[in-house]
Amino acid sequence: MVSFFHFDRMTIVHPDSGDWNSYFQRFMEGKMSFGSWYDHVNGWWEKKQMYSKIHYMFYEDLIEVNQLCSFLGLSPSLEEKERVAIGSKFDNMKQNNMTNYSTVHTMNQKVSPFMRKGIVGDWKTHFTVSQNEEFDKDYKQKMTNPTLKFRTEV
């Protein structure tokens, strides 16, 4: 939700994101530009189960080059894997114009850079205790697939 909040703030073509508290409520109600985040994530997770050509990756999975190589049927050398691992480190992606969206004019990098922090668990600096409790309850109700698990650490 925090990443989505900052993305919406910097994306010129999206409606004004408003302040964090109002954004939190809209997110929880699924009143986002493209609908409910829960529906989006659950829907693609279900499609992944039906179609073997869909590979579902989380941000935290970027460091696991072997998993992606296996899915793609590739057997790169150790040197190639190291290059991919280095290129997918957050700080390197943040400096790379091919990944940081600095050339996309519909994104105002002065409001918030596309590659903002890259810190797992940064949500704790945005959520109040009551928001965290409300989100946890809502998440448990809407994310019921036992095979879909988000990582909270790398």
Secondary structure as UniProt FT lines:
FT   HELIX           2..10
FT   TURN            12..13
FT   HELIX           20..29
FT   TURN            33..34
FT   HELIX           37..50
FT   TURN            52..53
FT   HELIX           59..63
FT   HELIX           65..72
FT   HELIX           78..87
FT   HELIX           90..95
FT   TURN            97..99
FT   TURN            102..103
FT   TURN            105..106
FT   TURN            109..111
FT   TURN            120..121
FT   HELIX           122..125
FT   HELIX           129..142
FT   TURN            146..147
//
